[in-house]
Amino acid sequence: MYLVQYRVDSGEYEKGSNACQMCRKIIINAGIKEFVVRIDDNNYNIINVEDWIKEDELLQGKITY
């Protein structure tokens, strides 16, 4: 799966983009193995979805949106 957030006001990519907890659950349940976030024109962050399962923020009491 691929995610890019583009800011209309500045014309730049949102560098801290990531999936919210609800989207993470959907991605995990869909069986997607890797999640790619575009940082800028030349850089991407590849996230192993299995890491979300092992390090679930909800189990640590952290709620993100």
Backbone bond lengths (Angstrom), bond angles and torsions (degrees), N, CA, C in turn:
res aa  C-N    CA-C-N  psi(-1)  N-CA   C-N-CA  omega(-1)  CA-C   N-CA-C  phi
1 M - - - 1.440 - - 1.524 107.96 -
2 Y 1.310 116.19 147.94 1.457 122.61 -174.84 1.525 109.52 -126.67
3 L 1.333 116.72 133.16 1.458 121.88 179.04 1.516 109.55 -126.71
4 V 1.316 115.87 133.78 1.462 120.91 171.60 1.523 107.18 -139.82
5 Q 1.317 115.53 134.69 1.464 120.63 174.95 1.517 107.13 -118.10
6 Y 1.301 114.52 120.10 1.455 122.70 -176.32 1.519 108.81 -112.97
7 R 1.318 117.05 123.56 1.465 121.68 -178.70 1.526 109.69 -84.49
8 V 1.306 115.90 118.12 1.454 121.28 -179.65 1.523 110.74 -67.94
9 D 1.338 117.00 -37.17 1.462 120.36 -176.64 1.529 113.43 -66.38
10 S 1.348 117.53 -34.34 1.463 120.10 -177.39 1.524 113.30 -111.21
11 G 1.334 117.34 -15.55 1.457 120.86 -177.62 1.515 113.54 74.47
12 E 1.343 117.18 17.42 1.456 121.84 -179.34 1.526 110.77 -113.99
13 Y 1.331 115.00 161.46 1.454 120.71 175.18 1.524 109.56 -78.59
14 E 1.310 116.17 145.19 1.458 122.06 176.30 1.524 107.33 -79.56
15 K 1.323 117.31 112.81 1.462 121.79 -171.15 1.518 114.12 -74.54
16 G 1.300 119.40 -25.33 1.458 121.51 -177.64 1.522 113.76 -98.24
17 S 1.309 117.39 24.15 1.465 121.10 -175.62 1.527 111.60 -64.97
18 N 1.313 114.67 144.60 1.455 121.70 174.34 1.527 107.17 -165.93
19 A 1.294 116.56 168.41 1.462 121.61 -179.94 1.526 110.09 -81.15
20 C 1.329 116.33 142.71 1.463 120.71 175.14 1.532 108.68 -74.38
21 Q 1.327 117.11 173.29 1.458 120.57 -177.59 1.525 112.24 -62.31
22 M 1.318 117.56 -39.57 1.459 120.06 179.78 1.526 110.32 -64.07
23 C 1.331 116.53 -44.31 1.459 120.62 178.94 1.524 110.63 -65.46
24 R 1.326 116.82 -37.90 1.466 120.35 178.05 1.525 110.88 -59.44
25 K 1.324 116.33 -43.42 1.471 119.95 178.72 1.525 110.69 -60.50
26 I 1.315 116.64 -43.14 1.472 120.99 179.75 1.524 110.03 -64.07
27 I 1.331 116.56 -43.67 1.465 121.60 -179.90 1.529 110.19 -63.26
28 I 1.321 117.70 -44.88 1.467 121.73 178.45 1.526 110.16 -61.42
29 N 1.331 117.36 -48.47 1.466 121.23 -178.34 1.520 112.59 -65.89
30 A 1.336 117.41 -25.08 1.464 121.24 177.80 1.531 111.90 -77.77
31 G 1.333 116.47 -11.13 1.462 119.70 178.83 1.523 113.67 81.43
32 I 1.327 117.15 17.26 1.461 121.01 178.97 1.526 108.13 -72.15
33 K 1.326 116.81 133.88 1.460 121.75 -174.25 1.522 113.51 -93.76
34 E 1.341 117.51 -35.37 1.459 121.56 -178.87 1.520 110.47 -130.27
35 F 1.311 114.28 145.82 1.452 122.16 -179.05 1.522 106.24 -126.10
36 V 1.316 117.55 120.23 1.460 122.33 -175.58 1.523 109.38 -107.05
37 V 1.342 115.87 125.47 1.462 122.16 179.03 1.524 108.22 -112.65
38 R 1.324 116.29 125.56 1.459 120.47 177.40 1.513 109.37 -81.62
39 I 1.337 116.53 125.75 1.457 122.42 -179.00 1.527 110.67 -94.45
40 D 1.318 116.67 -44.61 1.463 122.18 175.68 1.531 107.96 -157.45
41 D 1.314 117.32 -166.35 1.463 119.98 -175.40 1.524 113.80 -58.82
42 N 1.326 118.16 -29.31 1.459 121.36 -173.80 1.516 115.28 -119.36
43 N 1.312 118.62 -1.98 1.462 120.90 -173.29 1.525 111.79 -127.58
44 Y 1.336 113.44 139.75 1.453 121.99 179.58 1.515 108.77 -133.61
45 N 1.301 116.65 150.37 1.456 122.42 174.08 1.526 107.00 -112.45
46 I 1.325 117.35 120.22 1.455 121.36 179.62 1.521 108.00 -100.20
47 I 1.325 115.58 121.25 1.461 122.06 -177.29 1.521 108.72 -107.69
48 N 1.329 115.94 129.82 1.451 121.89 174.58 1.534 107.13 -82.11
49 V 1.308 117.57 115.97 1.469 122.18 -176.01 1.524 111.08 -61.16
50 E 1.323 117.87 -29.66 1.469 121.71 177.24 1.535 110.89 -58.10
51 D 1.334 117.36 -31.40 1.469 120.96 177.80 1.522 111.38 -63.94
52 W 1.333 117.24 -33.91 1.464 120.22 177.02 1.525 110.86 -63.23
53 I 1.315 116.05 -35.50 1.466 120.37 -179.74 1.525 109.79 -71.71
54 K 1.325 116.73 -44.18 1.468 121.40 -178.15 1.523 112.30 -69.48
55 E 1.323 117.43 -33.42 1.462 122.19 -175.31 1.526 110.41 -118.87
56 D 1.319 116.77 50.61 1.457 122.26 -176.63 1.527 110.58 -62.79
57 E 1.323 116.63 118.40 1.467 121.60 -178.56 1.518 112.61 -64.58
58 L 1.325 117.80 -28.12 1.463 120.53 178.66 1.523 111.44 -64.25
59 L 1.349 116.64 -33.43 1.461 119.71 179.14 1.527 111.91 -69.02
60 Q 1.323 116.07 -20.69 1.459 121.63 178.04 1.535 111.34 -94.61
61 G 1.340 116.81 2.49 1.457 121.37 178.86 1.515 114.34 82.03
62 K 1.329 117.07 10.49 1.467 120.63 -179.53 1.524 109.55 -93.22
63 I 1.312 116.35 127.42 1.453 121.75 179.11 1.519 108.30 -112.73
64 T 1.332 116.41 122.50 1.465 121.30 178.12 1.515 109.29 -123.34
65 Y 1.311 116.42 160.46 1.456 121.51 -179.63 1.494 109.87 -127.66
